[in-house]
Amino acid sequence: MKRSNATQVLTTVPDARLYKKSPGTGAMLCFIGHALMENRSGLIVQGDLTRADGRAKRRAALDMIHRHSPGSTRG
């Protein structure tokens, strides 16, 4: 039986989704963590956790940059 988000659900975290990080690896139920780092020192200045899907990285990066930019009213 093929695994899908419809057949695989964590009872403790029903929002987790199947995500395959790279070719040759198996899909796992998970979320994706994102970090925005400061250039000079490498310190993490912001972090996010999103539902795993094919567009989460791009959306999270744009959102974190917007929230961190000077004069931003979000976040």
C-alpha positions in Angstrom: 0.0 0.0 0.0 1.4 3.4 -1.0 1.8 5.9 1.9 0.1 9.3 1.6 -0.9 12.1 3.9 -4.4 10.7 3.8 -3.3 7.3 5.2 -0.4 8.4 7.5 -1.4 10.5 10.5 0.3 11.1 13.9 -2.3 10.9 16.6 -0.3 13.4 18.8 0.4 15.9 15.9 -2.2 15.5 13.1 -0.7 18.5 11.1 2.5 16.7 10.4 3.0 15.8 6.7 5.0 13.3 4.7 8.1 14.9 3.4 11.0 13.5 1.4 14.2 15.6 1.9 16.2 14.2 -1.0 16.1 11.5 -3.7 16.9 8.0 -2.3 15.6 8.8 1.2 12.2 7.7 2.6 9.4 10.1 3.4 8.8 10.9 7.0 6.0 12.6 8.9 7.5 15.9 10.0 7.5 19.7 10.0 10.3 21.8 8.6 12.4 24.2 10.8 13.8 27.4 9.2 16.5 29.7 10.6 17.5 33.3 9.6 21.2 33.9 10.4 23.1 37.1 10.8 25.9 37.3 8.3 29.0 38.4 10.4 28.6 36.2 13.5 26.4 33.4 12.2 23.9 33.9 15.0 20.3 32.8 14.5 18.1 35.9 14.6 14.8 34.3 13.8 13.3 30.9 13.5 10.1 29.3 12.2 8.5 26.0 12.0 6.2 25.2 9.1 4.1 22.4 7.7 6.1 20.2 5.3 5.3 20.9 1.7 7.1 21.8 -1.5 6.9 25.5 -1.1 7.4 25.9 2.7 11.1 26.9 2.4 10.5 29.8 0.0 7.5 31.1 1.9 9.3 30.9 5.3 12.4 32.7 3.9 10.4 35.5 2.4 8.3 35.9 5.5 11.3 35.9 7.9 13.2 38.4 5.8 10.1 40.7 5.7 9.6 40.5 9.4 13.3 41.1 10.1 13.7 44.1 7.8 14.0 47.6 9.3 10.7 49.4 9.4 8.6 46.3 9.2 5.3 46.3 11.0 4.8 42.5 10.9 5.9 40.0 13.6 
